[in-house]
Amino acid sequence: MPTYEIPLIASPQSFTVTLVGVTYSFALNYRKANAGVFGAPTGADREVPGLIIDTNILDNWVLDISDASNNPLACGIPLIPGIDLLGQYEYLGFGGSLTVAVSGDPDGVPDFEGLGISGKMFFTPR
């Protein structure tokens, strides 16, 4: 079966996509790991006085999938490369696998600016 790229942009976004004849709503948002930590410098959390732990590696895009009527089906799916993002939701009958890849870095996670450019999303029907 052919693999299809789902076009993305480097910005939070919502769109509809048809997978194996069924229309779904996709919403992608970026989550910052240090959001809400009072007084933390950008890209770091303060857990122990004098110790700064960089949490940029935890920043990530997440995907919410709803049906055509906007009823949530699967929410908060992190865009992790190398796995089928829909694997744990096989019982919902999406009819294929959804994967993410970063050009030139098989273990890389799409950063904010790279989504749709170096970070791509692919659907492969079963």
BALOBA-1460 file (C-alpha; in Angstrom, 3 decimals):
// residues 126
<rec num="1" residu="m" x="0.000" y="0.000" z="0.000"/>
<rec num="2" residu="p" x="1.227" y="3.532" z="-0.724"/>
<rec num="3" residu="t" x="2.160" y="5.933" z="2.060"/>
<rec num="4" residu="y" x="0.651" y="9.424" z="2.033"/>
<rec num="5" residu="e" x="2.164" y="12.547" z="3.549"/>
<rec num="6" residu="i" x="-0.266" y="14.631" z="5.587"/>
<rec num="7" residu="p" x="0.734" y="18.256" z="4.892"/>
<rec num="8" residu="l" x="1.550" y="20.264" z="8.018"/>
<rec num="9" residu="i" x="2.729" y="23.776" z="8.854"/>
<rec num="10" residu="a" x="4.964" y="25.019" z="11.679"/>
<rec num="11" residu="s" x="2.068" y="26.440" z="13.669"/>
<rec num="12" residu="p" x="-0.791" y="25.126" z="15.823"/>
<rec num="13" residu="q" x="-3.424" y="23.947" z="13.359"/>
<rec num="14" residu="s" x="-6.743" y="22.212" z="12.857"/>
<rec num="15" residu="f" x="-7.831" y="20.571" z="9.617"/>
<rec num="16" residu="t" x="-9.842" y="17.683" z="8.226"/>
<rec num="17" residu="v" x="-8.269" y="14.683" z="6.577"/>
<rec num="18" residu="t" x="-9.828" y="11.643" z="4.906"/>
<rec num="19" residu="l" x="-8.217" y="8.324" z="5.820"/>
<rec num="20" residu="v" x="-9.470" y="5.196" z="4.038"/>
<rec num="21" residu="g" x="-12.721" y="6.957" z="3.079"/>
<rec num="22" residu="v" x="-13.489" y="8.364" z="6.563"/>
<rec num="23" residu="t" x="-13.164" y="12.078" z="7.385"/>
<rec num="24" residu="y" x="-11.469" y="13.046" z="10.656"/>
<rec num="25" residu="s" x="-10.582" y="16.350" z="12.313"/>
<rec num="26" residu="f" x="-6.937" y="16.691" z="13.329"/>
<rec num="27" residu="a" x="-5.708" y="19.346" z="15.761"/>
<rec num="28" residu="l" x="-2.001" y="19.831" z="16.434"/>
<rec num="29" residu="n" x="-0.726" y="21.916" z="19.342"/>
<rec num="30" residu="y" x="2.721" y="22.495" z="20.784"/>
<rec num="31" residu="r" x="3.278" y="21.787" z="24.478"/>
<rec num="32" residu="k" x="6.139" y="23.454" z="26.344"/>
<rec num="33" residu="a" x="7.432" y="21.357" z="29.252"/>
<rec num="34" residu="n" x="8.246" y="24.380" z="31.384"/>
<rec num="35" residu="a" x="4.916" y="26.137" z="30.835"/>
<rec num="36" residu="g" x="3.581" y="27.408" z="34.128"/>
<rec num="37" residu="v" x="6.809" y="27.099" z="36.123"/>
<rec num="38" residu="f" x="7.060" y="30.416" z="37.950"/>
<rec num="39" residu="g" x="10.347" y="32.210" z="37.449"/>
<rec num="40" residu="a" x="11.918" y="29.523" z="35.250"/>
<rec num="41" residu="p" x="14.140" y="30.758" z="32.449"/>
<rec num="42" residu="t" x="12.966" y="29.861" z="28.965"/>
<rec num="43" residu="g" x="13.749" y="26.212" z="28.276"/>
<rec num="44" residu="a" x="14.564" y="25.260" z="31.854"/>
<rec num="45" residu="d" x="12.786" y="24.339" z="35.094"/>
<rec num="46" residu="r" x="14.050" y="25.041" z="38.592"/>
<rec num="47" residu="e" x="13.431" y="22.044" z="40.823"/>
<rec num="48" residu="v" x="16.276" y="22.494" z="43.306"/>
<rec num="49" residu="p" x="17.768" y="25.889" z="44.220"/>
<rec num="50" residu="g" x="20.850" y="26.447" z="42.083"/>
<rec num="51" residu="l" x="20.082" y="23.492" z="39.796"/>
<rec num="52" residu="i" x="18.606" y="24.100" z="36.356"/>
<rec num="53" residu="i" x="17.287" y="21.129" z="34.416"/>
<rec num="54" residu="d" x="16.791" y="21.721" z="30.713"/>
<rec num="55" residu="t" x="13.355" y="20.464" z="29.721"/>
<rec num="56" residu="n" x="13.417" y="21.525" z="26.069"/>
<rec num="57" residu="i" x="13.771" y="17.837" z="25.213"/>
<rec num="58" residu="l" x="10.267" y="17.379" z="26.648"/>
<rec num="59" residu="d" x="8.688" y="20.060" z="24.444"/>
<rec num="60" residu="n" x="6.524" y="18.312" z="21.870"/>
<rec num="61" residu="w" x="3.726" y="18.515" z="19.355"/>
<rec num="62" residu="v" x="0.557" y="16.632" z="20.320"/>
<rec num="63" residu="l" x="-2.275" y="15.439" z="18.095"/>
<rec num="64" residu="d" x="-6.000" y="15.291" z="18.860"/>
<rec num="65" residu="i" x="-8.249" y="13.294" z="16.523"/>
<rec num="66" residu="s" x="-12.015" y="13.769" z="16.355"/>
<rec num="67" residu="d" x="-14.697" y="12.366" z="14.081"/>
<rec num="68" residu="a" x="-16.461" y="14.483" z="11.444"/>
<rec num="69" residu="s" x="-18.915" y="15.722" z="14.122"/>
<rec num="70" residu="n" x="-16.009" y="16.855" z="16.364"/>
<rec num="71" residu="n" x="-16.505" y="14.049" z="18.892"/>
<rec num="72" residu="p" x="-13.046" y="13.302" z="20.401"/>
<rec num="73" residu="l" x="-11.617" y="9.896" z="19.486"/>
<rec num="74" residu="a" x="-7.958" y="10.069" z="20.560"/>
<rec num="75" residu="c" x="-6.409" y="13.082" z="22.299"/>
<rec num="76" residu="g" x="-2.963" y="14.169" z="23.422"/>
<rec num="77" residu="i" x="-0.992" y="11.829" z="21.151"/>
<rec num="78" residu="p" x="2.660" y="12.980" z="21.229"/>
<rec num="79" residu="l" x="4.386" y="13.066" z="17.834"/>
<rec num="80" residu="i" x="7.059" y="10.493" z="18.596"/>
<rec num="81" residu="p" x="9.045" y="9.134" z="15.637"/>
<rec num="82" residu="g" x="9.515" y="5.445" z="14.987"/>
<rec num="83" residu="i" x="6.145" y="4.211" z="16.255"/>
<rec num="84" residu="d" x="2.622" y="3.874" z="14.902"/>
<rec num="85" residu="l" x="0.795" y="6.757" z="16.593"/>
<rec num="86" residu="l" x="-2.513" y="4.963" z="15.998"/>
<rec num="87" residu="g" x="-1.300" y="1.538" z="17.172"/>
<rec num="88" residu="q" x="-2.918" y="1.760" z="20.602"/>
<rec num="89" residu="y" x="-6.169" y="2.927" z="18.982"/>
<rec num="90" residu="e" x="-6.526" y="0.057" z="16.522"/>
<rec num="91" residu="y" x="-9.966" y="-0.749" z="17.969"/>
<rec num="92" residu="l" x="-11.204" y="2.607" z="16.579"/>
<rec num="93" residu="g" x="-10.693" y="1.328" z="13.033"/>
<rec num="94" residu="f" x="-8.544" y="4.080" z="11.521"/>
<rec num="95" residu="g" x="-7.530" y="1.559" z="8.844"/>
<rec num="96" residu="g" x="-3.817" y="2.216" z="8.819"/>
<rec num="97" residu="s" x="-0.774" y="3.523" z="10.618"/>
<rec num="98" residu="l" x="0.263" y="7.112" z="11.306"/>
<rec num="99" residu="t" x="3.953" y="7.864" z="11.694"/>
<rec num="100" residu="v" x="6.215" y="10.882" z="12.130"/>
<rec num="101" residu="a" x="9.758" y="11.287" z="10.827"/>
<rec num="102" residu="v" x="12.368" y="14.042" z="10.998"/>
<rec num="103" residu="s" x="14.587" y="14.386" z="7.929"/>
<rec num="104" residu="g" x="18.168" y="13.336" z="8.660"/>
<rec num="105" residu="d" x="17.425" y="12.282" z="12.258"/>
<rec num="106" residu="p" x="15.562" y="8.971" z="12.672"/>
<rec num="107" residu="d" x="15.223" y="9.553" z="16.441"/>
<rec num="108" residu="g" x="14.492" y="13.268" z="16.218"/>
<rec num="109" residu="v" x="11.259" y="14.781" z="17.498"/>
<rec num="110" residu="p" x="9.740" y="17.591" z="15.396"/>
<rec num="111" residu="d" x="10.475" y="20.939" z="17.031"/>
<rec num="112" residu="f" x="8.173" y="23.944" z="16.764"/>
<rec num="113" residu="e" x="9.799" y="25.476" z="13.692"/>
<rec num="114" residu="g" x="10.415" y="22.157" z="11.927"/>
<rec num="115" residu="l" x="6.888" y="20.743" z="11.746"/>
<rec num="116" residu="g" x="5.957" y="20.335" z="8.086"/>
<rec num="117" residu="i" x="9.491" y="21.199" z="6.976"/>
<rec num="118" residu="s" x="11.840" y="18.599" z="8.446"/>
<rec num="119" residu="g" x="9.192" y="16.922" z="10.631"/>
<rec num="120" residu="k" x="6.675" y="15.088" z="8.469"/>
<rec num="121" residu="m" x="3.566" y="12.979" z="9.165"/>
<rec num="122" residu="f" x="2.647" y="9.938" z="7.071"/>
<rec num="123" residu="f" x="-0.408" y="7.667" z="6.822"/>
<rec num="124" residu="t" x="-0.082" y="4.127" z="5.468"/>
<rec num="125" residu="p" x="-3.355" y="2.254" z="4.857"/>
<rec num="126" residu="r" x="-3.524" y="-1.380" z="5.859"/>
